[in-house]
Amino acid sequence: MKLRIRGNSLRFRLTQGEVSRLLTERKVSESVHFCSSTADILTYSLEACEHATQVSACLIDGEILVNLPTLLVESWANSNQVGIEHTQSAGEERGLRIVIEKDFQCLQPRSEEDESDNFPHPRQSAVRESTESIETTRTDL
């Protein structure tokens, strides 16, 4: 699971396996260890909750925890829907934008990243056809 924090927004990207675990185990988590101390760990988690009525995030004891309604997770996971987006009130005239997305394979392969569990990119077949057309044209020259 990837987490991007920018300003007042959290963006999570999940692989196929992570989406599957969220459905079956109801929670996925990752941690960042800053040093050898167990006190210096940042954990970020997504949890599907039967009682949740909307997407919500909180920070508790070094864990960013995002609660998601189970029905919303099931609908998203079992469809072509790319993401879930919600803005949570964070005080006067401020909101925390929360985005959860399926992590797609890049259109241009990157050797430094293992994308074998990422979702196939929706435009991948169009790019492949375009590349094959270019290759055919090159061999015809």
NUFIDO-804198 format. One record per atom (N, C-alpha, C, O): atom name; x, y, z. Coordinates in nm, 3 decimals, always signed. Example, Ala and Ser with C-alpha at 12.3 -4.5 7.8 and 13.67 -1.06 7.14 Angstrom:
ATOM  atomo       c1       c2       c3
ATOM      N   +1.319   -0.569   +0.780
ATOM     CA   +1.230   -0.450   +0.780
ATOM      C   +1.320   -0.330   +0.780
ATOM      O   +1.424   -0.332   +0.846
ATOM      N   +1.285   -0.225   +0.708
ATOM     CA   +1.367   -0.106   +0.714
ATOM      C   +1.290   +0.003   +0.787
ATOM      O   +1.341   +0.114   +0.804
// end
This chain:
ATOM  atomo       c1       c2       c3
ATOM      N   +0.086   -0.116   +0.000
ATOM     CA   +0.000   +0.000   +0.000
ATOM      C   +0.090   +0.123   +0.000
ATOM      O   +0.188   +0.131   +0.074
ATOM      N   +0.055   +0.214   -0.083
ATOM     CA   +0.130   +0.340   -0.091
ATOM      C   +0.048   +0.449   -0.024
ATOM      O   -0.075   +0.451   -0.032
ATOM      N   +0.117   +0.540   +0.043
ATOM     CA   +0.053   +0.655   +0.105
ATOM      C   +0.123   +0.781   +0.057
ATOM      O   +0.245   +0.791   +0.062
ATOM      N   +0.044   +0.874   +0.010
ATOM     CA   +0.096   +1.005   -0.028
ATOM      C   +0.026   +1.108   +0.058
ATOM      O   -0.096   +1.115   +0.065
ATOM      N   +0.107   +1.187   +0.125
ATOM     CA   +0.055   +1.295   +0.208
ATOM      C   +0.097   +1.425   +0.143
ATOM      O   +0.215   +1.448   +0.118
ATOM      N   +0.001   +1.509   +0.116
ATOM     CA   +0.031   +1.638   +0.056
ATOM      C   -0.069   +1.738   +0.110
ATOM      O   -0.189   +1.727   +0.088
ATOM      N   -0.016   +1.838   +0.181
ATOM     CA   -0.105   +1.936   +0.241
ATOM      C   -0.205   +1.866   +0.330
ATOM      O   -0.167   +1.784   +0.414
ATOM      N   -0.329   +1.896   +0.313
ATOM     CA   -0.434   +1.836   +0.395
ATOM      C   -0.504   +1.724   +0.318
ATOM      O   -0.627   +1.716   +0.313
ATOM      N   -0.422   +1.637   +0.257
ATOM     CA   -0.481   +1.524   +0.186
ATOM      C   -0.400   +1.397   +0.209
ATOM      O   -0.277   +1.400   +0.223
ATOM      N   -0.472   +1.286   +0.213
ATOM     CA   -0.414   +1.153   +0.224
ATOM      C   -0.459   +1.075   +0.103
ATOM      O   -0.578   +1.071   +0.072
ATOM      N   -0.365   +1.012   +0.034
ATOM     CA   -0.399   +0.933   -0.085
ATOM      C   -0.336   +0.795   -0.070
ATOM      O   -0.214   +0.782   -0.060
ATOM      N   -0.419   +0.694   -0.070
ATOM     CA   -0.375   +0.555   -0.055
ATOM      C   -0.393   +0.484   -0.189
ATOM      O   -0.493   +0.502   -0.257
ATOM      N   -0.293   +0.402   -0.225
ATOM     CA   -0.305   +0.319   -0.345
ATOM      C   -0.282   +0.174   -0.305
ATOM      O   -0.183   +0.141   -0.240
ATOM      N   -0.376   +0.089   -0.345
ATOM     CA   -0.372   -0.051   -0.306
ATOM      C   -0.356   -0.143   -0.425
ATOM      O   -0.414   -0.121   -0.531
ATOM      N   -0.276   -0.248   -0.406
ATOM     CA   -0.260   -0.352   -0.507
ATOM      C   -0.381   -0.445   -0.503
ATOM      O   -0.467   -0.432   -0.416
ATOM      N   -0.386   -0.537   -0.597
ATOM     CA   -0.496   -0.634   -0.600
ATOM      C   -0.500   -0.717   -0.472
ATOM      O   -0.607   -0.740   -0.416
ATOM      N   -0.384   -0.761   -0.425
ATOM     CA   -0.377   -0.841   -0.302
ATOM      C   -0.423   -0.764   -0.180
ATOM      O   -0.490   -0.819   -0.093
ATOM      N   -0.389   -0.636   -0.174
ATOM     CA   -0.429   -0.553   -0.061
ATOM      C   -0.581   -0.528   -0.061
ATOM      O   -0.644   -0.527   +0.044
ATOM      N   -0.637   -0.508   -0.179
ATOM     CA   -0.783   -0.492   -0.189
ATOM      C   -0.851   -0.621   -0.145
ATOM      O   -0.951   -0.618   -0.073
ATOM      N   -0.796   -0.734   -0.187
ATOM     CA   -0.851   -0.863   -0.148
ATOM      C   -0.843   -0.882   +0.004
ATOM      O   -0.939   -0.929   +0.065
ATOM      N   -0.730   -0.846   +0.065
ATOM     CA   -0.716   -0.856   +0.212
ATOM      C   -0.812   -0.763   +0.284
ATOM      O   -0.867   -0.799   +0.388
ATOM      N   -0.833   -0.643   +0.230
ATOM     CA   -0.927   -0.550   +0.291
ATOM      C   -1.068   -0.611   +0.291
ATOM      O   -1.143   -0.593   +0.387
ATOM      N   -1.102   -0.682   +0.185
ATOM     CA   -1.232   -0.747   +0.177
ATOM      C   -1.244   -0.864   +0.275
ATOM      O   -1.346   -0.878   +0.344
ATOM      N   -1.142   -0.946   +0.283
ATOM     CA   -1.151   -1.069   +0.364
ATOM      C   -1.112   -1.047   +0.510
ATOM      O   -1.180   -1.098   +0.600
ATOM      N   -1.005   -0.973   +0.534
ATOM     CA   -0.957   -0.953   +0.671
ATOM      C   -1.007   -0.824   +0.734
ATOM      O   -0.995   -0.803   +0.854
ATOM      N   -1.065   -0.737   +0.651
ATOM     CA   -1.123   -0.609   +0.693
ATOM      C   -1.021   -0.502   +0.732
ATOM      O   -1.061   -0.391   +0.770
ATOM      N   -0.890   -0.531   +0.723
ATOM     CA   -0.791   -0.428   +0.756
ATOM      C   -0.660   -0.456   +0.681
ATOM      O   -0.616   -0.571   +0.671
ATOM      N   -0.600   -0.349   +0.630
ATOM     CA   -0.465   -0.356   +0.573
ATOM      C   -0.383   -0.245   +0.637
ATOM      O   -0.432   -0.134   +0.659
ATOM      N   -0.257   -0.275   +0.665
ATOM     CA   -0.169   -0.179   +0.732
ATOM      C   -0.028   -0.188   +0.674
ATOM      O   +0.015   -0.292   +0.624
ATOM      N   +0.042   -0.078   +0.683
ATOM     CA   +0.184   -0.068   +0.651
ATOM      C   +0.248   +0.018   +0.758
ATOM      O   +0.180   +0.097   +0.823
ATOM      N   +0.378   +0.003   +0.776
ATOM     CA   +0.449   +0.083   +0.875
ATOM      C   +0.579   +0.137   +0.818
ATOM      O   +0.642   +0.075   +0.732
ATOM      N   +0.618   +0.255   +0.868
ATOM     CA   +0.746   +0.317   +0.835
ATOM      C   +0.826   +0.324   +0.964
ATOM      O   +0.781   +0.382   +1.063
ATOM      N   +0.944   +0.265   +0.963
ATOM     CA   +1.031   +0.264   +1.081
ATOM      C   +1.136   +0.373   +1.062
ATOM      O   +1.213   +0.368   +0.967
ATOM      N   +1.138   +0.471   +1.152
ATOM     CA   +1.231   +0.582   +1.140
ATOM      C   +1.365   +0.553   +1.205
ATOM      O   +1.467   +0.609   +1.164
ATOM      N   +1.367   +0.468   +1.304
ATOM     CA   +1.491   +0.425   +1.369
ATOM      C   +1.462   +0.296   +1.443
ATOM      O   +1.355   +0.237   +1.425
ATOM      N   +1.553   +0.250   +1.526
ATOM     CA   +1.535   +0.122   +1.594
ATOM      C   +1.431   +0.127   +1.707
ATOM      O   +1.384   +0.022   +1.751
ATOM      N   +1.396   +0.243   +1.753
ATOM     CA   +1.298   +0.257   +1.860
ATOM      C   +1.158   +0.224   +1.811
ATOM      O   +1.116   +0.270   +1.704
ATOM      N   +1.085   +0.145   +1.888
ATOM     CA   +0.947   +0.113   +1.851
ATOM      C   +0.854   +0.233   +1.866
ATOM      O   +0.742   +0.232   +1.816
ATOM      N   +0.900   +0.336   +1.933
ATOM     CA   +0.820   +0.457   +1.948
ATOM      C   +0.822   +0.542   +1.821
ATOM      O   +0.736   +0.628   +1.802
ATOM      N   +0.919   +0.518   +1.734
ATOM     CA   +0.935   +0.598   +1.613
ATOM      C   +0.887   +0.523   +1.489
ATOM      O   +0.960   +0.511   +1.390
ATOM      N   +0.767   +0.474   +1.496
ATOM     CA   +0.705   +0.403   +1.385
ATOM      C   +0.576   +0.474   +1.347
ATOM      O   +0.495   +0.508   +1.433
ATOM      N   +0.558   +0.497   +1.218
ATOM     CA   +0.432   +0.552   +1.167
ATOM      C   +0.359   +0.437   +1.097
ATOM      O   +0.413   +0.377   +1.004
ATOM      N   +0.240   +0.409   +1.141
ATOM     CA   +0.158   +0.305   +1.079
ATOM      C   +0.041   +0.372   +1.010
ATOM      O   -0.017   +0.468   +1.062
ATOM      N   +0.005   +0.321   +0.893
ATOM     CA   -0.113   +0.371   +0.825
ATOM      C   -0.198   +0.252   +0.785
ATOM      O   -0.149   +0.153   +0.731
ATOM      N   -0.327   +0.264   +0.814
ATOM     CA   -0.419   +0.151   +0.798
ATOM      C   -0.551   +0.195   +0.736
ATOM      O   -0.596   +0.308   +0.754
ATOM      N   -0.610   +0.101   +0.664
ATOM     CA   -0.746   +0.115   +0.615
ATOM      C   -0.825   +0.001   +0.677
ATOM      O   -0.780   -0.113   +0.679
ATOM      N   -0.944   +0.033   +0.728
ATOM     CA   -1.025   -0.068   +0.793
ATOM      C   -1.169   -0.059   +0.744
ATOM      O   -1.230   +0.048   +0.746
ATOM      N   -1.223   -0.172   +0.698
ATOM     CA   -1.363   -0.180   +0.659
ATOM      C   -1.445   -0.208   +0.784
ATOM      O   -1.423   -0.308   +0.852
ATOM      N   -1.540   -0.119   +0.814
ATOM     CA   -1.619   -0.130   +0.937
ATOM      C   -1.767   -0.139   +0.905
ATOM      O   -1.822   -0.057   +0.831
ATOM      N   -1.831   -0.239   +0.962
ATOM     CA   -1.976   -0.256   +0.944
ATOM      C   -2.054   -0.135   +0.995
ATOM      O   -2.155   -0.097   +0.936
ATOM      N   -2.008   -0.076   +1.104
ATOM     CA   -2.083   +0.034   +1.167
ATOM      C   -2.051   +0.172   +1.108
ATOM      O   -2.119   +0.269   +1.140
ATOM      N   -1.949   +0.182   +1.022
ATOM     CA   -1.913   +0.312   +0.964
ATOM      C   -2.019   +0.355   +0.863
ATOM      O   -2.065   +0.274   +0.782
ATOM      N   -2.057   +0.481   +0.870
ATOM     CA   -2.156   +0.535   +0.776
ATOM      C   -2.091   +0.621   +0.669
ATOM      O   -2.153   +0.650   +0.566
ATOM      N   -1.966   +0.662   +0.693
ATOM     CA   -1.892   +0.739   +0.593
ATOM      C   -1.743   +0.717   +0.615
ATOM      O   -1.702   +0.661   +0.717
ATOM      N   -1.663   +0.760   +0.521
ATOM     CA   -1.518   +0.752   +0.532
ATOM      C   -1.473   +0.850   +0.640
ATOM      O   -1.519   +0.964   +0.644
ATOM      N   -1.384   +0.805   +0.727
ATOM     CA   -1.332   +0.895   +0.830
ATOM      C   -1.189   +0.856   +0.864
ATOM      O   -1.152   +0.739   +0.855
ATOM      N   -1.109   +0.954   +0.902
ATOM     CA   -0.969   +0.930   +0.937
ATOM      C   -0.940   +0.989   +1.074
ATOM      O   -0.997   +1.090   +1.114
ATOM      N   -0.848   +0.923   +1.144
ATOM     CA   -0.803   +0.975   +1.273
ATOM      C   -0.657   +0.935   +1.291
ATOM      O   -0.606   +0.847   +1.222
ATOM      N   -0.591   +1.001   +1.384
ATOM     CA   -0.452   +0.972   +1.419
ATOM      C   -0.451   +0.931   +1.565
ATOM      O   -0.483   +1.011   +1.653
ATOM      N   -0.415   +0.805   +1.590
ATOM     CA   -0.413   +0.752   +1.726
ATOM      C   -0.281   +0.680   +1.750
ATOM      O   -0.250   +0.583   +1.681
ATOM      N   -0.204   +0.727   +1.848
ATOM     CA   -0.078   +0.661   +1.888
ATOM      C   +0.011   +0.626   +1.769
ATOM      O   +0.059   +0.513   +1.759
ATOM      N   +0.034   +0.721   +1.681
ATOM     CA   +0.123   +0.700   +1.568
ATOM      C   +0.064   +0.620   +1.453
ATOM      O   +0.137   +0.576   +1.364
ATOM      N   -0.067   +0.601   +1.453
ATOM     CA   -0.133   +0.529   +1.345
ATOM      C   -0.236   +0.617   +1.278
ATOM      O   -0.327   +0.670   +1.343
ATOM      N   -0.221   +0.634   +1.147
ATOM     CA   -0.325   +0.698   +1.066
ATOM      C   -0.424   +0.587   +1.035
ATOM      O   -0.391   +0.491   +0.965
ATOM      N   -0.545   +0.599   +1.085
ATOM     CA   -0.647   +0.496   +1.066
ATOM      C   -0.764   +0.555   +0.988
ATOM      O   -0.825   +0.653   +1.031
ATOM      N   -0.793   +0.495   +0.874
ATOM     CA   -0.906   +0.537   +0.792
ATOM      C   -1.011   +0.427   +0.800
ATOM      O   -0.986   +0.312   +0.762
ATOM      N   -1.128   +0.463   +0.850
ATOM     CA   -1.242   +0.371   +0.857
ATOM      C   -1.328   +0.391   +0.733
ATOM      O   -1.357   +0.503   +0.692
ATOM      N   -1.369   +0.278   +0.675
ATOM     CA   -1.450   +0.280   +0.554
ATOM      C   -1.574   +0.194   +0.573
ATOM      O   -1.565   +0.086   +0.631
ATOM      N   -1.689   +0.240   +0.526
ATOM     CA   -1.808   +0.155   +0.532
ATOM      C   -1.785   +0.026   +0.451
ATOM      O   -1.740   +0.032   +0.337
ATOM      N   -1.817   -0.087   +0.510
ATOM     CA   -1.795   -0.216   +0.444
ATOM      C   -1.864   -0.224   +0.309
ATOM      O   -1.804   -0.272   +0.213
ATOM      N   -1.988   -0.179   +0.300
ATOM     CA   -2.061   -0.185   +0.173
ATOM      C   -1.993   -0.101   +0.065
ATOM      O   -1.993   -0.139   -0.053
ATOM      N   -1.936   +0.012   +0.104
ATOM     CA   -1.864   +0.097   +0.010
ATOM      C   -1.738   +0.026   -0.041
ATOM      O   -1.709   +0.031   -0.160
ATOM      N   -1.665   -0.039   +0.049
ATOM     CA   -1.545   -0.114   +0.011
ATOM      C   -1.581   -0.228   -0.084
ATOM      O   -1.514   -0.248   -0.185
ATOM      N   -1.685   -0.302   -0.051
ATOM     CA   -1.727   -0.415   -0.135
ATOM      C   -1.767   -0.369   -0.275
ATOM      O   -1.730   -0.431   -0.375
ATOM      N   -1.843   -0.261   -0.281
ATOM     CA   -1.886   -0.207   -0.410
ATOM      C   -1.767   -0.163   -0.494
ATOM      O   -1.760   -0.193   -0.613
ATOM      N   -1.673   -0.091   -0.432
ATOM     CA   -1.554   -0.042   -0.501
ATOM      C   -1.465   -0.157   -0.547
ATOM      O   -1.419   -0.159   -0.661
ATOM      N   -1.441   -0.253   -0.458
ATOM     CA   -1.349   -0.363   -0.488
ATOM      C   -1.401   -0.453   -0.600
ATOM      O   -1.322   -0.510   -0.676
ATOM      N   -1.532   -0.467   -0.610
ATOM     CA   -1.591   -0.559   -0.707
ATOM      C   -1.643   -0.490   -0.832
ATOM      O   -1.734   -0.540   -0.898
ATOM      N   -1.586   -0.374   -0.864
ATOM     CA   -1.631   -0.300   -0.982
ATOM      C   -1.510   -0.238   -1.052
ATOM      O   -1.396   -0.255   -1.010
ATOM      N   -1.538   -0.167   -1.159
ATOM     CA   -1.433   -0.093   -1.231
ATOM      C   -1.407   +0.044   -1.171
ATOM      O   -1.325   +0.120   -1.222
ATOM      N   -1.475   +0.075   -1.062
ATOM     CA   -1.455   +0.204   -0.995
ATOM      C   -1.310   +0.213   -0.949
ATOM      O   -1.260   +0.122   -0.884
ATOM      N   -1.242   +0.322   -0.983
ATOM     CA   -1.101   +0.340   -0.951
ATOM      C   -1.080   +0.377   -0.805
ATOM      O   -0.989   +0.324   -0.741
ATOM      N   -1.163   +0.466   -0.753
ATOM     CA   -1.133   +0.514   -0.619
ATOM      C   -1.254   +0.554   -0.537
ATOM      O   -1.367   +0.560   -0.585
ATOM      N   -1.223   +0.580   -0.412
ATOM     CA   -1.318   +0.632   -0.315
ATOM      C   -1.261   +0.765   -0.268
ATOM      O   -1.143   +0.773   -0.234
ATOM      N   -1.342   +0.869   -0.266
ATOM     CA   -1.295   +1.000   -0.224
ATOM      C   -1.393   +1.062   -0.127
ATOM      O   -1.515   +1.054   -0.145
ATOM      N   -1.338   +1.124   -0.024
ATOM     CA   -1.421   +1.188   +0.078
ATOM      C   -1.343   +1.305   +0.138
ATOM      O   -1.221   +1.297   +0.154
ATOM      N   -1.412   +1.412   +0.170
ATOM     CA   -1.350   +1.523   +0.242
ATOM      C   -1.412   +1.530   +0.380
ATOM      O   -1.533   +1.547   +0.397
ATOM      N   -1.325   +1.515   +0.479
ATOM     CA   -1.366   +1.516   +0.620
ATOM      C   -1.341   +1.654   +0.678
ATOM      O   -1.236   +1.714   +0.654
ATOM      N   -1.435   +1.703   +0.752
ATOM     CA   -1.417   +1.831   +0.819
ATOM      C   -1.298   +1.823   +0.914
ATOM      O   -1.283   +1.727   +0.990
ATOM      N   -1.213   +1.925   +0.908
ATOM     CA   -1.094   +1.930   +0.995
ATOM      C   -1.086   +2.066   +1.063
ATOM      O   -0.978   +2.124   +1.075
ATOM      N   -1.198   +2.116   +1.106
ATOM     CA   -1.201   +2.247   +1.171
ATOM      C   -1.263   +2.351   +1.081
ATOM      O   -1.314   +2.322   +0.973
ATOM      N   -1.256   +2.475   +1.128
ATOM     CA   -1.315   +2.586   +1.053
ATOM      C   -1.253   +2.601   +0.915
ATOM      O   -1.132   +2.618   +0.901
ATOM      N   -1.340   +2.594   +0.813
ATOM     CA   -1.300   +2.616   +0.675
ATOM      C   -1.182   +2.530   +0.631
ATOM      O   -1.106   +2.569   +0.543
ATOM      N   -1.168   +2.413   +0.692
ATOM     CA   -1.060   +2.323   +0.656
ATOM      C   -1.118   +2.184   +0.640
ATOM      O   -1.209   +2.144   +0.713
ATOM      N   -1.064   +2.110   +0.543
ATOM     CA   -1.108   +1.973   +0.524
ATOM      C   -0.988   +1.884   +0.500
ATOM      O   -0.885   +1.928   +0.448
ATOM      N   -1.001   +1.758   +0.537
ATOM     CA   -0.900   +1.658   +0.509
ATOM      C   -0.952   +1.573   +0.395
ATOM      O   -1.053   +1.504   +0.409
ATOM      N   -0.884   +1.578   +0.281
ATOM     CA   -0.924   +1.502   +0.164
ATOM      C   -0.865   +1.362   +0.176
ATOM      O   -0.744   +1.346   +0.196
ATOM      N   -0.949   +1.261   +0.165
ATOM     CA   -0.909   +1.121   +0.176
ATOM      C   -0.943   +1.051   +0.045
ATOM      O   -1.058   +1.051   +0.002
ATOM      N   -0.842   +0.992   -0.017
ATOM     CA   -0.862   +0.922   -0.144
ATOM      C   -0.803   +0.781   -0.131
ATOM      O   -0.689   +0.765   -0.087
ATOM      N   -0.881   +0.681   -0.169
ATOM     CA   -0.834   +0.542   -0.172
ATOM      C   -0.851   +0.495   -0.315
ATOM      O   -0.962   +0.501   -0.370
ATOM      N   -0.742   +0.447   -0.377
ATOM     CA   -0.746   +0.410   -0.519
ATOM      C   -0.683   +0.273   -0.542
ATOM      O   -0.600   +0.226   -0.465
ATOM      N   -0.726   +0.212   -0.651
ATOM     CA   -0.660   +0.090   -0.699
ATOM      C   -0.529   +0.134   -0.764
ATOM      O   -0.526   +0.233   -0.838
ATOM      N   -0.421   +0.063   -0.736
ATOM     CA   -0.289   +0.098   -0.790
ATOM      C   -0.271   +0.026   -0.923
ATOM      O   -0.265   -0.097   -0.929
ATOM      N   -0.262   +0.104   -1.031
ATOM     CA   -0.248   +0.049   -1.166
ATOM      C   -0.102   +0.033   -1.206
ATOM      O   -0.015   +0.105   -1.158
ATOM      N   -0.078   -0.062   -1.295
ATOM     CA   +0.054   -0.077   -1.354
ATOM      C   +0.081   +0.047   -1.438
ATOM      O   -0.009   +0.102   -1.501
ATOM      N   +0.206   +0.090   -1.439
ATOM     CA   +0.243   +0.207   -1.518
ATOM      C   +0.240   +0.171   -1.667
ATOM      O   +0.264   +0.056   -1.704
ATOM      N   +0.210   +0.269   -1.750
ATOM     CA   +0.211   +0.246   -1.894
ATOM      C   +0.353   +0.229   -1.947
ATOM      O   +0.375   +0.157   -2.044
ATOM      N   +0.448   +0.294   -1.882
ATOM     CA   +0.589   +0.277   -1.915
ATOM      C   +0.652   +0.194   -1.803
ATOM      O   +0.661   +0.242   -1.690
ATOM      N   +0.696   +0.072   -1.831
ATOM     CA   +0.752   -0.014   -1.726
ATOM      C   +0.871   +0.052   -1.656
ATOM      O   +0.954   +0.118   -1.719
ATOM      N   +0.877   +0.032   -1.525
ATOM     CA   +0.989   +0.082   -1.445
ATOM      C   +1.056   -0.038   -1.380
ATOM      O   +0.993   -0.110   -1.301
ATOM      N   +1.180   -0.059   -1.412
ATOM     CA   +1.251   -0.179   -1.365
ATOM      C   +1.270   -0.180   -1.214
ATOM      O   +1.286   -0.288   -1.156
ATOM      N   +1.270   -0.065   -1.149
ATOM     CA   +1.294   -0.059   -1.005
ATOM      C   +1.169   -0.091   -0.922
ATOM      O   +1.179   -0.099   -0.799
ATOM      N   +1.054   -0.110   -0.984
ATOM     CA   +0.932   -0.138   -0.910
ATOM      C   +0.870   -0.269   -0.954
ATOM      O   +0.862   -0.300   -1.073
ATOM      N   +0.827   -0.347   -0.855
ATOM     CA   +0.754   -0.470   -0.883
ATOM      C   +0.606   -0.435   -0.890
ATOM      O   +0.544   -0.404   -0.789
ATOM      N   +0.550   -0.441   -1.009
ATOM     CA   +0.409   -0.406   -1.029
ATOM      C   +0.326   -0.530   -1.062
ATOM      O   +0.216   -0.518   -1.115
ATOM      N   +0.379   -0.647   -1.030
ATOM     CA   +0.312   -0.772   -1.067
ATOM      C   +0.175   -0.788   -0.999
ATOM      O   +0.089   -0.859   -1.051
ATOM      N   +0.154   -0.724   -0.884
ATOM     CA   +0.026   -0.735   -0.814
ATOM      C   -0.062   -0.612   -0.836
ATOM      O   -0.173   -0.604   -0.781
ATOM      N   -0.014   -0.517   -0.915
ATOM     CA   -0.095   -0.398   -0.943
ATOM      C   -0.207   -0.434   -1.040
ATOM      O   -0.200   -0.534   -1.112
ATOM      N   -0.309   -0.352   -1.041
ATOM     CA   -0.419   -0.372   -1.134
ATOM      C   -0.372   -0.339   -1.275
ATOM      O   -0.291   -0.248   -1.294
ATOM      N   -0.421   -0.412   -1.376
ATOM     CA   -0.386   -0.377   -1.514
ATOM      C   -0.437   -0.236   -1.544
ATOM      O   -0.548   -0.200   -1.507
ATOM      N   -0.354   -0.158   -1.611
ATOM     CA   -0.394   -0.021   -1.644
ATOM      C   -0.507   -0.026   -1.747
ATOM      O   -0.499   -0.101   -1.844
ATOM      N   -0.613   +0.054   -1.727
ATOM     CA   -0.726   +0.052   -1.821
ATOM      C   -0.687   +0.086   -1.964
ATOM      O   -0.752   +0.040   -2.058
ATOM      N   -0.583   +0.166   -1.983
ATOM     CA   -0.541   +0.204   -2.118
ATOM      C   -0.428   +0.118   -2.170
ATOM      O   -0.371   +0.147   -2.275
ATOM      N   -0.392   +0.012   -2.098
ATOM     CA   -0.278   -0.070   -2.136
ATOM      C   -0.297   -0.136   -2.272
ATOM      O   -0.202   -0.141   -2.350
ATOM      N   -0.415   -0.186   -2.302
ATOM     CA   -0.436   -0.253   -2.431
ATOM      C   -0.425   -0.153   -2.546
ATOM      O   -0.374   -0.187   -2.652
ATOM      N   -0.473   -0.030   -2.526
ATOM     CA   -0.461   +0.073   -2.631
ATOM      C   -0.315   +0.108   -2.656
ATOM      O   -0.275   +0.128   -2.770
ATOM      N   -0.236   +0.116   -2.549
ATOM     CA   -0.094   +0.145   -2.563
ATOM      C   -0.024   +0.029   -2.633
ATOM      O   +0.061   +0.051   -2.720
ATOM      N   -0.060   -0.095   -2.595
ATOM     CA   +0.001   -0.214   -2.656
ATOM      C   -0.030   -0.217   -2.805
ATOM      O   +0.059   -0.243   -2.886
ATOM      N   -0.156   -0.190   -2.842
ATOM     CA   -0.195   -0.188   -2.983
ATOM      C   -0.120   -0.079   -3.058
ATOM      O   -0.077   -0.100   -3.172
ATOM      N   -0.105   +0.036   -2.997
ATOM     CA   -0.032   +0.146   -3.059
ATOM      C   +0.114   +0.109   -3.079
ATOM      O   +0.172   +0.137   -3.184
ATOM      N   +0.174   +0.044   -2.978
ATOM     CA   +0.314   +0.002   -2.987
ATOM      C   +0.330   -0.103   -3.096
ATOM      O   +0.426   -0.097   -3.173
ATOM      N   +0.237   -0.199   -3.103
ATOM     CA   +0.245   -0.301   -3.207
ATOM      C   +0.232   -0.239   -3.344
ATOM      O   +0.299   -0.282   -3.438
ATOM      N   +0.147   -0.139   -3.358
ATOM     CA   +0.130   -0.069   -3.485
ATOM      C   +0.258   +0.002   -3.524
ATOM      O   +0.298   -0.001   -3.641
ATOM      N   +0.323   +0.066   -3.428
ATOM     CA   +0.449   +0.135   -3.454
ATOM      C   +0.556   +0.035   -3.494
ATOM      O   +0.632   +0.058   -3.587
ATOM      N   +0.562   -0.079   -3.422
ATOM     CA   +0.660   -0.181   -3.454
ATOM      C   +0.636   -0.237   -3.594
ATOM      O   +0.732   -0.261   -3.668
ATOM      N   +0.509   -0.259   -3.631
ATOM     CA   +0.477   -0.308   -3.763
ATOM      C   +0.520   -0.206   -3.868
ATOM      O   +0.578   -0.243   -3.970
ATOM      N   +0.492   -0.081   -3.843
ATOM     CA   +0.531   +0.024   -3.936
ATOM      C   +0.682   +0.028   -3.953
ATOM      O   +0.732   +0.046   -4.064
ATOM      N   +0.754   +0.012   -3.844
ATOM     CA   +0.901   +0.015   -3.851
ATOM      C   +0.954   -0.102   -3.935
ATOM      O   +1.048   -0.084   -4.012
ATOM      N   +0.895   -0.221   -3.921
ATOM     CA   +0.945   -0.334   -3.997
ATOM      C   +0.907   -0.321   -4.144
ATOM      O   +0.974   -0.378   -4.231
ATOM      N   +0.801   -0.244   -4.174
ATOM     CA   +0.761   -0.224   -4.312
ATOM      C   +0.851   -0.126   -4.384
ATOM      O   +0.854   -0.121   -4.507
ATOM      N   +0.926   -0.046   -4.306
ATOM     CA   +1.010   +0.057   -4.370
ATOM      C   +1.122   -0.006   -4.437
ATOM      O   +1.205   +0.064   -4.497
// end
